[in-house]
Amino acid sequence: MMNGGTKTCALELKNIHKTFNPGTINEKIALDGLDLKLNDGDFVTIIGGNGAGKSTMLNAIAGVWPVDQGSIIIGGVDVTALPEHKRAKFLGRVFQDPMTGTAATMSIEENMALAARRGKRRTLRWGVTKTEKEQYREHLKMLNLGLEDRLTSKVGLLSGGQRQAVTLLMASLQKPNLLLLDEHTAALDPKTAAKVLELSDEIINENNLTAMMVTHNMKDAITHGNRLIMMHEGKIIYDVQGEEKKNLHVSDLMAKFEEVSGGEFANDRMILS
Protein backbone atom coordinates (compact mmCIF):
# COMPACT_ATOMS: atom_id res chain seq x y z
CA MET A 1 0.00 0.00 0.00
CA MET A 2 1.07 3.55 -0.64
CA ASN A 3 1.11 6.15 2.12
CA GLY A 4 -2.01 7.93 3.18
CA GLY A 5 -4.14 4.80 2.78
CA THR A 6 -4.52 5.15 -0.99
CA LYS A 7 -4.90 1.85 -2.75
CA THR A 8 -2.13 0.55 -4.95
CA CYS A 9 -2.85 0.04 -8.60
CA ALA A 10 -3.27 -3.63 -9.52
CA LEU A 11 -3.55 -2.94 -13.23
CA GLU A 12 -3.11 0.06 -15.45
CA LEU A 13 -3.83 0.11 -19.17
CA LYS A 14 -2.65 3.31 -20.82
CA ASN A 15 -3.76 4.25 -24.33
CA ILE A 16 -3.89 0.66 -25.63
CA HIS A 17 -4.32 0.28 -29.38
CA LYS A 18 -4.66 -2.99 -31.28
CA THR A 19 -5.62 -3.39 -34.94
CA PHE A 20 -5.87 -6.80 -36.58
CA ASN A 21 -4.93 -7.23 -40.26
CA PRO A 22 -3.92 -3.57 -40.69
CA GLY A 23 -3.98 -2.21 -44.23
CA THR A 24 -6.06 -5.12 -45.56
CA ILE A 25 -9.73 -5.45 -46.44
CA ASN A 26 -10.17 -7.33 -43.13
CA GLU A 27 -8.70 -4.52 -41.00
CA LYS A 28 -10.37 -4.45 -37.59
CA ILE A 29 -9.67 -1.91 -34.86
CA ALA A 30 -10.11 -4.04 -31.75
CA LEU A 31 -8.84 -1.68 -29.02
CA ASP A 32 -8.97 2.05 -29.62
CA GLY A 33 -6.97 4.08 -27.07
CA LEU A 34 -8.19 2.01 -24.14
CA ASP A 35 -7.50 3.38 -20.63
CA LEU A 36 -8.30 1.49 -17.44
CA LYS A 37 -7.09 1.49 -13.84
CA LEU A 38 -7.88 -1.23 -11.30
CA ASN A 39 -7.21 -0.89 -7.58
CA ASP A 40 -6.06 -3.86 -5.50
CA GLY A 41 -9.07 -5.98 -4.62
CA ASP A 42 -11.31 -4.67 -7.42
CA PHE A 43 -13.59 -7.28 -8.98
CA VAL A 44 -14.68 -5.85 -12.31
CA THR A 45 -17.35 -7.34 -14.56
CA ILE A 46 -17.10 -6.52 -18.26
CA ILE A 47 -19.98 -6.47 -20.74
CA GLY A 48 -20.47 -5.32 -24.32
CA GLY A 49 -21.76 -6.51 -27.68
CA ASN A 50 -19.95 -8.93 -29.97
CA GLY A 51 -16.66 -7.47 -31.16
CA ALA A 52 -16.63 -4.78 -28.45
CA GLY A 53 -13.07 -5.71 -27.46
CA LYS A 54 -13.72 -7.59 -24.21
CA SER A 55 -11.69 -10.73 -24.89
CA THR A 56 -9.17 -8.71 -26.90
CA MET A 57 -8.52 -6.64 -23.76
CA LEU A 58 -7.95 -9.80 -21.68
CA ASN A 59 -5.64 -11.21 -24.36
CA ALA A 60 -3.69 -7.94 -24.43
CA ILE A 61 -3.21 -8.10 -20.65
CA ALA A 62 -2.14 -11.76 -20.85
CA GLY A 63 0.33 -11.02 -23.64
CA VAL A 64 -1.23 -13.36 -26.21
CA TRP A 65 0.11 -10.93 -28.85
CA PRO A 66 1.85 -7.54 -28.64
CA VAL A 67 -0.21 -4.34 -28.59
CA ASP A 68 0.42 -1.70 -31.28
CA GLN A 69 0.68 1.16 -28.82
CA GLY A 70 0.30 1.96 -25.13
CA SER A 71 1.48 0.33 -21.91
CA ILE A 72 0.29 -2.44 -19.58
CA ILE A 73 1.33 -2.25 -15.93
CA ILE A 74 0.50 -5.09 -13.52
CA GLY A 75 1.16 -4.54 -9.82
CA GLY A 76 3.55 -1.68 -10.61
CA VAL A 77 5.55 -3.71 -13.16
CA ASP A 78 5.50 -2.65 -16.81
CA VAL A 79 4.85 -5.92 -18.67
CA THR A 80 4.15 -4.40 -22.12
CA ALA A 81 7.26 -5.95 -23.68
CA LEU A 82 7.07 -9.29 -21.83
CA PRO A 83 5.97 -12.40 -23.75
CA GLU A 84 3.00 -14.42 -22.54
CA HIS A 85 5.00 -17.05 -20.58
CA LYS A 86 6.83 -14.34 -18.63
CA ARG A 87 3.53 -12.72 -17.59
CA ALA A 88 2.18 -16.04 -16.30
CA LYS A 89 3.52 -15.41 -12.79
CA PHE A 90 1.35 -12.28 -12.47
CA LEU A 91 -1.85 -13.82 -13.81
CA GLY A 92 -4.41 -16.55 -13.30
CA ARG A 93 -6.82 -17.22 -16.16
CA VAL A 94 -9.96 -19.27 -16.71
CA PHE A 95 -11.32 -19.61 -20.25
CA GLN A 96 -14.77 -20.26 -21.68
CA ASP A 97 -13.93 -23.82 -22.69
CA PRO A 98 -13.64 -26.11 -19.63
CA MET A 99 -11.05 -28.15 -21.60
CA THR A 100 -8.59 -25.26 -21.92
CA GLY A 101 -7.25 -24.73 -18.41
CA THR A 102 -6.36 -28.30 -17.48
CA ALA A 103 -4.43 -31.30 -18.81
CA ALA A 104 -7.07 -33.99 -19.42
CA THR A 105 -4.76 -37.00 -19.21
CA MET A 106 -3.25 -35.97 -15.87
CA SER A 107 -4.81 -36.47 -12.46
CA ILE A 108 -6.38 -33.70 -10.39
CA GLU A 109 -3.38 -33.65 -8.03
CA GLU A 110 -0.88 -33.49 -10.91
CA ASN A 111 -2.80 -30.60 -12.49
CA MET A 112 -2.78 -28.75 -9.17
CA ALA A 113 0.94 -29.41 -8.70
CA LEU A 114 1.60 -27.94 -12.16
CA ALA A 115 -0.33 -24.82 -11.19
CA ALA A 116 1.44 -24.54 -7.84
CA ARG A 117 4.84 -24.71 -9.53
CA ARG A 118 4.08 -22.33 -12.37
CA GLY A 119 6.81 -19.75 -12.84
CA LYS A 120 9.12 -21.58 -10.41
CA ARG A 121 12.22 -23.55 -11.31
CA ARG A 122 11.24 -27.00 -12.44
CA THR A 123 13.29 -29.88 -11.15
CA LEU A 124 13.23 -33.54 -12.16
CA ARG A 125 11.89 -34.49 -8.73
CA TRP A 126 8.36 -34.23 -9.92
CA GLY A 127 6.44 -36.29 -7.39
CA VAL A 128 3.51 -34.75 -5.52
CA THR A 129 4.54 -34.71 -1.84
CA LYS A 130 2.32 -35.83 1.01
CA THR A 131 2.11 -32.24 2.31
CA GLU A 132 1.03 -31.02 -1.12
CA LYS A 133 -1.66 -33.71 -1.34
CA GLU A 134 -3.06 -32.57 2.01
CA GLN A 135 -3.10 -28.93 0.83
CA TYR A 136 -4.88 -29.85 -2.40
CA ARG A 137 -7.39 -31.94 -0.49
CA GLU A 138 -8.19 -28.93 1.73
CA HIS A 139 -8.56 -26.63 -1.30
CA LEU A 140 -10.84 -29.12 -3.08
CA LYS A 141 -13.03 -29.56 0.02
CA MET A 142 -13.98 -25.91 -0.33
CA LEU A 143 -15.70 -26.70 -3.65
CA ASN A 144 -18.22 -29.10 -2.07
CA LEU A 145 -18.07 -31.31 -5.14
CA GLY A 146 -16.55 -34.41 -3.49
CA LEU A 147 -13.36 -33.98 -5.52
CA GLU A 148 -11.11 -34.11 -2.43
CA ASP A 149 -11.60 -37.92 -2.51
CA ARG A 150 -10.69 -38.11 -6.22
CA LEU A 151 -7.17 -36.65 -6.25
CA THR A 152 -5.87 -39.39 -8.54
CA SER A 153 -8.80 -39.22 -11.01
CA LYS A 154 -7.94 -38.05 -14.50
CA VAL A 155 -9.28 -34.54 -15.09
CA GLY A 156 -10.68 -35.66 -18.46
CA LEU A 157 -13.27 -37.75 -16.58
CA LEU A 158 -14.76 -34.74 -14.78
CA SER A 159 -17.86 -32.85 -15.90
CA GLY A 160 -17.49 -29.37 -17.42
CA GLY A 161 -18.55 -27.70 -14.17
CA GLN A 162 -16.14 -29.77 -12.08
CA ARG A 163 -13.35 -28.95 -14.51
CA GLN A 164 -14.05 -25.21 -14.35
CA ALA A 165 -14.09 -25.42 -10.55
CA VAL A 166 -10.68 -27.15 -10.53
CA THR A 167 -9.34 -24.62 -13.08
CA LEU A 168 -10.51 -21.77 -10.82
CA LEU A 169 -8.63 -23.30 -7.89
CA MET A 170 -5.53 -23.77 -10.04
CA ALA A 171 -5.69 -20.19 -11.33
CA SER A 172 -5.82 -18.83 -7.77
CA LEU A 173 -3.33 -21.21 -6.07
CA GLN A 174 -0.43 -18.78 -6.35
CA LYS A 175 -2.56 -15.75 -5.47
CA PRO A 176 -1.96 -13.97 -8.79
CA ASN A 177 -1.86 -10.16 -9.06
CA LEU A 178 -4.80 -10.47 -11.41
CA LEU A 179 -7.37 -13.19 -12.11
CA LEU A 180 -8.87 -13.12 -15.63
CA LEU A 181 -12.21 -14.87 -16.13
CA ASP A 182 -13.13 -14.96 -19.81
CA GLU A 183 -16.83 -15.94 -20.08
CA HIS A 184 -15.84 -18.85 -17.84
CA THR A 185 -19.43 -20.01 -17.26
CA ALA A 186 -20.75 -19.56 -20.83
CA ALA A 187 -20.37 -23.25 -21.76
CA LEU A 188 -22.12 -24.54 -18.62
CA ASP A 189 -25.79 -25.18 -17.92
CA PRO A 190 -27.48 -22.45 -15.79
CA LYS A 191 -27.36 -24.39 -12.50
CA THR A 192 -23.67 -25.33 -12.87
CA ALA A 193 -22.85 -21.81 -14.06
CA ALA A 194 -24.43 -20.36 -10.90
CA LYS A 195 -22.36 -22.75 -8.75
CA VAL A 196 -19.10 -21.83 -10.53
CA LEU A 197 -19.91 -18.11 -10.16
CA GLU A 198 -20.54 -18.58 -6.45
CA LEU A 199 -17.17 -20.36 -6.16
CA SER A 200 -15.51 -17.53 -8.10
CA ASP A 201 -16.87 -15.03 -5.56
CA GLU A 202 -15.62 -17.14 -2.64
CA ILE A 203 -12.15 -17.67 -4.09
CA ILE A 204 -11.76 -13.98 -5.01
CA ASN A 205 -12.93 -12.83 -1.55
CA GLU A 206 -10.97 -15.37 0.49
CA ASN A 207 -7.71 -14.65 -1.33
CA ASN A 208 -8.45 -10.94 -1.66
CA LEU A 209 -7.74 -11.16 -5.40
CA THR A 210 -8.14 -8.50 -8.06
CA ALA A 211 -10.28 -9.94 -10.84
CA MET A 212 -11.79 -9.13 -14.23
CA MET A 213 -14.75 -11.14 -15.49
CA VAL A 214 -16.04 -10.94 -19.05
CA THR A 215 -19.66 -12.09 -19.17
CA HIS A 216 -22.51 -12.02 -21.68
CA ASN A 217 -25.04 -12.14 -18.85
CA MET A 218 -26.04 -8.63 -17.74
CA LYS A 219 -27.69 -9.90 -14.56
CA ASP A 220 -24.47 -11.65 -13.51
CA ALA A 221 -22.49 -8.52 -14.35
CA ILE A 222 -24.69 -6.51 -11.97
CA THR A 223 -24.77 -9.14 -9.19
CA HIS A 224 -21.06 -9.94 -9.04
CA GLY A 225 -18.08 -7.72 -8.32
CA ASN A 226 -17.79 -4.13 -7.06
CA ARG A 227 -17.44 -2.47 -10.45
CA LEU A 228 -18.90 -2.86 -13.93
CA ILE A 229 -17.57 -1.61 -17.24
CA MET A 230 -19.28 -1.65 -20.62
CA MET A 231 -17.22 -1.75 -23.80
CA HIS A 232 -18.12 -0.71 -27.33
CA GLU A 233 -15.86 -0.55 -30.38
CA GLY A 234 -12.66 -1.02 -28.37
CA LYS A 235 -13.39 1.66 -25.78
CA ILE A 236 -14.92 1.75 -22.30
CA ILE A 237 -18.21 3.65 -22.61
CA TYR A 238 -19.53 3.17 -19.08
CA ASP A 239 -17.81 2.55 -15.75
CA VAL A 240 -19.86 2.24 -12.56
CA GLN A 241 -19.09 1.00 -9.04
CA GLY A 242 -20.23 0.67 -5.42
CA GLU A 243 -23.84 1.45 -4.48
CA GLU A 244 -24.65 2.82 -7.92
CA LYS A 245 -23.70 -0.53 -9.47
CA LYS A 246 -25.70 -2.53 -6.93
CA ASN A 247 -28.85 -0.57 -7.78
CA LEU A 248 -28.61 -1.12 -11.54
CA HIS A 249 -31.19 -3.03 -13.56
CA VAL A 250 -30.66 -4.72 -16.91
CA SER A 251 -32.92 -2.07 -18.48
CA ASP A 252 -30.52 0.65 -17.21
CA LEU A 253 -27.62 -1.04 -18.97
CA MET A 254 -29.58 -1.40 -22.21
CA ALA A 255 -30.57 2.27 -22.10
CA LYS A 256 -26.99 3.30 -21.37
CA PHE A 257 -25.73 1.28 -24.30
CA GLU A 258 -28.28 2.78 -26.69
CA GLU A 259 -27.54 6.30 -25.47
CA VAL A 260 -23.78 6.00 -25.93
CA SER A 261 -23.66 3.88 -29.07
CA GLY A 262 -26.64 5.41 -30.84
CA GLY A 263 -27.93 1.93 -31.64
CA GLU A 264 -29.85 -0.91 -30.09
CA PHE A 265 -28.10 -3.64 -28.17
CA ALA A 266 -27.87 -6.17 -30.95
CA ASN A 267 -26.87 -9.18 -28.90
CA ASP A 268 -29.87 -11.40 -28.25
CA ARG A 269 -27.84 -13.83 -26.19
CA MET A 270 -27.11 -11.08 -23.70
CA ILE A 271 -30.69 -9.90 -23.38
CA LEU A 272 -32.15 -13.37 -23.09
CA SER A 273 -29.74 -14.69 -20.48
LINRAKA-V591504 format. One record per pair of residues at least 4 apart in sequence whose C-alpha atoms are under 8 Angstrom apart, sorted by the first residue. I is the first residue (numbers start at 0). J is the second residue. D is the distance in Angstrom with one decimal. If there is no record, write none. Layout:
BEGIN
{{I,J,D} {I,J,D}}
END
This chain:
BEGIN
{{0,4,6.9} {0,5,6.9} {0,6,5.9} {0,7,5.4} {1,5,5.8} {1,6,6.6} {1,7,6.2} {6,38,6.0} {6,39,6.4} {7,38,5.9} {7,39,5.9} {7,74,7.8} {8,36,6.9} {8,37,5.9} {8,38,4.6} {8,39,5.9} {8,73,7.9} {8,74,6.2} {8,75,6.9} {9,36,7.7} {9,37,5.5} {9,38,5.2} {9,39,4.9} {9,40,7.9} {9,73,5.7} {9,74,4.5} {9,75,7.2} {9,176,6.7} {9,177,7.3} {9,209,7.0} {10,35,7.7} {10,36,5.7} {10,37,5.0} {10,38,7.0} {10,71,7.4} {10,72,5.6} {10,73,4.6} {10,74,6.0} {10,75,7.7} {10,177,7.8} {11,34,7.6} {11,35,5.7} {11,36,4.5} {11,37,6.5} {11,70,7.9} {11,71,5.9} {11,72,5.0} {11,73,6.6} {12,33,6.9} {12,34,5.1} {12,35,5.0} {12,36,6.4} {12,69,7.5} {12,70,6.0} {12,71,4.9} {12,72,6.5} {13,32,7.6} {13,33,6.6} {13,34,4.8} {13,35,6.8} {13,69,5.4} {13,70,5.2} {13,71,6.6} {14,31,7.7} {14,32,4.2} {14,33,5.0} {14,34,5.3} {14,68,7.0} {14,69,4.7} {14,70,7.0} {15,30,6.4} {15,31,6.6} {15,32,4.8} {15,33,4.7} {15,34,6.7} {15,66,6.9} {15,67,7.5} {15,68,5.6} {15,69,4.4} {15,70,6.5} {15,71,8.0} {16,28,8.0} {16,29,7.6} {16,30,4.9} {16,31,5.0} {16,32,5.2} {16,33,6.7} {16,66,6.2} {16,67,5.5} {16,68,5.1} {16,69,6.5} {17,28,6.2} {17,29,5.6} {17,30,4.9} {17,31,6.8} {17,66,5.4} {17,67,5.2} {17,68,7.2} {18,26,6.9} {18,27,5.5} {18,28,4.3} {18,29,5.5} {18,30,7.0} {18,67,7.3} {19,25,7.9} {19,26,5.7} {19,27,5.2} {19,28,6.4} {19,29,7.0} {20,25,6.0} {20,26,4.7} {20,27,6.7} {21,25,7.7} {21,26,4.9} {21,27,7.2} {22,26,6.2} {28,232,7.8} {28,233,7.2} {29,50,7.4} {29,51,7.3} {29,52,5.5} {29,55,6.8} {29,232,6.9} {29,233,5.2} {30,52,6.0} {30,55,7.4} {30,56,7.2} {30,232,7.2} {30,233,3.9} {30,234,6.5} {31,232,7.4} {31,233,5.0} {31,234,5.9} {32,69,7.8} {32,233,7.7} {32,234,7.0} {33,233,6.9} {33,234,5.5} {33,235,7.0} {34,235,7.8} {37,41,6.2} {37,209,8.0} {38,209,7.7} {39,208,7.5} {39,209,5.7} {40,207,5.8} {40,208,5.4} {40,209,4.4} {40,210,7.5} {41,208,7.7} {41,209,5.0} {41,210,6.4} {41,224,7.5} {41,225,6.5} {41,226,7.2} {42,203,8.0} {42,208,7.9} {42,209,5.7} {42,210,4.6} {42,211,5.9} {42,212,7.7} {42,223,7.9} {42,224,4.6} {42,225,5.6} {42,226,6.3} {43,210,6.2} {43,211,4.8} {43,212,6.2} {43,224,5.6} {43,225,6.3} {43,226,4.7} {43,227,5.4} {43,228,7.1} {44,211,5.8} {44,212,4.7} {44,213,5.9} {44,214,7.0} {44,220,5.3} {44,221,7.8} {44,223,7.1} {44,224,6.3} {44,226,6.4} {44,227,4.8} {44,228,6.3} {45,53,6.9} {45,211,7.2} {45,212,5.9} {45,213,4.6} {45,214,6.2} {45,220,7.0} {45,227,5.9} {45,228,5.0} {45,229,5.8} {45,230,7.3} {46,53,7.2} {46,213,6.2} {46,214,5.8} {46,215,6.2} {46,216,7.8} {46,217,7.1} {46,220,7.2} {46,227,7.8} {46,228,6.5} {46,229,4.9} {46,230,6.3} {47,51,5.7} {47,53,7.1} {47,215,7.5} {47,229,5.4} {47,230,4.9} {47,231,6.0} {48,230,7.6} {48,231,6.9} {48,264,7.0} {48,265,6.9} {48,266,5.9} {49,266,7.0} {50,231,7.9} {50,232,7.0} {51,230,5.6} {51,231,4.5} {51,232,4.7} {51,233,5.5} {51,234,7.7} {52,56,5.9} {52,230,6.8} {52,231,7.1} {52,232,6.5} {52,233,4.8} {52,234,7.6} {53,57,6.7} {53,213,6.6} {53,230,6.8} {53,233,7.9} {54,58,6.1} {54,181,6.8} {54,213,7.3} {55,59,6.1} {56,60,6.3} {57,61,6.2} {57,179,7.0} {57,181,7.5} {58,62,6.0} {58,63,5.2} {58,64,7.3} {59,63,6.2} {59,64,6.5} {59,65,7.0} {59,66,6.5} {60,71,6.7} {61,83,6.0} {61,86,6.6} {61,87,7.6} {61,90,7.3} {62,79,7.8} {62,81,7.2} {62,82,5.8} {62,83,4.5} {62,86,7.0} {63,82,7.7} {63,83,5.7} {64,82,7.9} {64,83,7.8} {65,79,7.6} {65,80,7.5} {66,79,7.8} {70,77,7.1} {70,78,7.8} {70,79,5.4} {71,77,5.9} {71,78,5.8} {71,79,5.0} {72,76,5.3} {72,77,4.3} {72,78,5.8} {72,79,7.1} {73,77,6.5} {73,78,6.8} {73,89,7.3} {73,176,7.2} {73,177,7.8} {74,176,6.4} {78,86,7.0} {81,85,6.0} {81,86,6.5} {82,86,6.6} {83,87,6.5} {85,118,7.9} {86,90,6.7} {87,91,7.3} {87,117,7.7} {87,118,6.9} {88,117,7.0} {88,118,5.4} {88,175,6.9} {89,175,5.2} {89,176,5.1} {89,177,6.5} {90,170,7.8} {90,175,5.0} {90,176,6.0} {90,177,5.1} {90,178,5.8} {90,179,7.3} {91,170,4.3} {91,171,6.1} {91,175,5.7} {91,177,6.4} {91,178,4.6} {91,179,6.1} {92,100,7.9} {92,167,7.9} {92,170,5.8} {92,178,5.7} {92,179,4.6} {92,180,5.9} {92,181,7.6} {93,100,6.3} {93,163,7.6} {93,166,6.5} {93,167,6.4} {93,170,6.9} {93,179,6.3} {93,180,5.0} {93,181,6.2} {93,183,6.0} {94,99,6.5} {94,100,6.8} {94,180,6.3} {94,181,5.0} {94,182,6.6} {94,183,5.2} {95,99,8.0} {95,181,5.9} {95,182,5.0} {95,183,4.2} {95,184,6.4} {95,185,6.1} {95,186,6.3} {96,100,8.0} {96,183,7.2} {96,186,6.5} {97,101,7.9} {97,159,5.5} {97,160,7.5} {97,162,5.9} {97,163,5.4} {97,166,8.0} {97,183,7.8} {97,186,7.6} {98,102,7.8} {98,103,7.4} {98,159,7.8} {98,162,7.5} {100,163,7.9} {100,166,5.7} {101,110,6.5} {101,154,7.3} {101,162,7.6} {101,166,6.5} {102,110,6.6} {102,154,6.9} {102,155,7.6} {103,153,6.4} {103,154,4.9} {103,155,4.1} {103,156,7.8} {104,153,5.8} {104,154,6.6} {104,155,6.1} {105,109,6.0} {105,110,6.4} {105,153,5.3} {105,154,6.2} {105,155,7.9} {106,110,6.2} {106,150,6.6} {106,151,5.0} {106,152,5.1} {106,153,4.1} {106,154,5.5} {107,111,6.2} {107,149,7.5} {107,150,5.1} {107,151,6.0} {107,152,6.1} {107,153,6.2} {107,154,5.6} {107,165,7.8} {108,112,6.1} {108,127,7.4} {108,132,6.9} {108,135,7.0} {108,150,5.1} {108,151,6.3} {109,113,6.2} {109,127,7.1} {110,114,6.4} {110,169,7.8} {111,115,6.1} {111,135,7.2} {111,169,5.8} {112,116,6.2} {112,127,6.7} {112,131,7.7} {113,117,6.1} {114,169,5.4} {114,170,7.1} {114,172,7.0} {114,173,7.7} {115,169,7.3} {115,172,6.1} {115,173,6.2} {116,120,7.7} {116,121,7.4} {127,131,6.3} {127,132,6.7} {128,132,6.3} {129,133,6.4} {130,134,6.3} {131,135,6.2} {132,136,6.1} {132,150,7.9} {133,137,6.3} {134,138,6.3} {135,139,6.0} {135,147,7.5} {136,140,6.1} {136,147,4.7} {136,148,7.6} {136,150,7.4} {137,141,6.8} {137,147,7.3} {138,142,7.5} {138,147,8.0} {138,168,7.4} {139,143,7.5} {139,144,7.8} {139,145,7.8} {139,146,6.0} {139,147,5.0} {139,165,7.7} {139,168,7.9} {140,144,7.4} {140,145,6.9} {140,146,7.1} {140,147,5.5} {142,146,7.9} {142,164,7.2} {142,198,7.0} {144,161,7.4} {145,149,7.4} {146,150,6.8} {152,156,7.3} {153,157,7.6} {154,162,6.9} {157,161,5.8} {157,162,6.0} {158,162,6.1} {159,163,6.2} {159,187,6.8} {160,164,6.2} {160,187,6.5} {160,191,5.8} {160,192,7.3} {160,195,6.9} {161,165,6.2} {162,166,6.1} {163,167,6.1} {163,183,7.5} {163,195,7.2} {164,168,6.4} {164,195,6.2} {164,198,7.4} {165,169,6.2} {166,170,6.0} {167,171,6.3} {167,199,7.1} {168,172,6.0} {168,202,7.7} {170,174,8.0} {170,175,7.7} {170,178,7.2} {171,175,6.3} {171,178,7.3} {171,202,7.4} {171,206,7.9} {174,206,6.7} {174,208,6.9} {175,208,7.3} {176,208,7.0} {176,209,6.6} {177,208,6.7} {177,209,5.1} {177,210,5.5} {177,211,7.7} {178,208,7.0} {178,209,6.3} {178,210,4.5} {178,211,6.4} {179,210,5.9} {179,211,5.1} {179,212,6.2} {180,210,7.5} {180,211,6.1} {180,212,4.6} {180,213,6.2} {181,212,6.0} {181,213,5.0} {181,214,7.2} {182,212,7.0} {182,213,5.2} {182,214,4.9} {182,215,7.1} {183,214,7.9} {184,192,5.0} {184,195,7.0} {184,196,7.4} {185,192,7.4} {185,214,7.7} {185,215,7.8} {187,191,6.0} {187,192,5.4} {188,192,5.9} {189,193,6.1} {190,194,6.5} {191,195,6.2} {192,196,6.1} {193,197,6.2} {194,198,6.3} {195,199,6.1} {196,200,6.3} {197,201,6.4} {198,202,6.1} {199,203,6.0} {200,204,6.0} {200,223,7.4} {200,224,7.9} {201,205,5.9} {202,206,6.0} {202,208,8.0} {203,207,5.6} {203,208,4.9} {203,209,7.2} {203,210,7.2} {204,208,6.7} {214,219,7.4} {214,220,6.6} {215,268,7.2} {215,269,5.1} {215,272,7.8} {216,220,6.3} {216,269,5.4} {216,270,7.6} {216,272,5.6} {217,221,6.3} {217,249,6.1} {217,252,7.8} {217,269,6.5} {217,270,7.4} {217,272,7.6} {218,222,6.2} {218,248,7.8} {218,249,6.4} {218,272,7.9} {219,223,5.9} {220,224,7.5} {220,227,6.7} {221,227,7.1} {221,244,6.6} {221,245,6.5} {221,247,6.7} {221,248,7.5} {221,249,8.0} {222,245,7.0} {225,240,5.6} {225,241,5.6} {225,244,7.3} {226,238,7.3} {226,239,5.7} {226,240,4.1} {226,241,6.5} {226,244,6.6} {227,237,8.0} {227,238,5.8} {227,239,5.4} {227,240,6.2} {227,244,7.0} {228,235,6.6} {228,236,7.5} {228,237,5.5} {228,238,4.4} {228,239,6.5} {229,235,5.8} {229,236,5.8} {229,237,5.1} {229,238,6.6} {229,256,8.0} {230,234,5.5} {230,235,4.4} {230,236,5.6} {230,237,7.2} {231,235,6.5} {231,236,6.4} {231,260,7.4} {236,259,6.9} {237,255,7.8} {239,243,6.7} {239,244,5.7} {240,244,4.9} {240,245,7.8} {241,245,6.5} {242,246,6.3} {243,247,6.7} {247,251,6.2} {247,252,7.5} {248,252,6.8} {249,253,6.3} {250,254,6.1} {251,255,6.1} {252,256,6.1} {253,257,6.3} {253,263,7.9} {253,264,6.5} {254,258,6.1} {255,259,6.2} {256,260,5.8} {256,261,7.8} {256,262,7.7} {256,263,7.4} {256,264,6.7} {257,261,5.2} {257,262,5.0} {257,263,5.3} {257,264,6.6} {258,262,7.6} {266,270,6.7} {267,271,6.0} {268,272,6.1}}
END
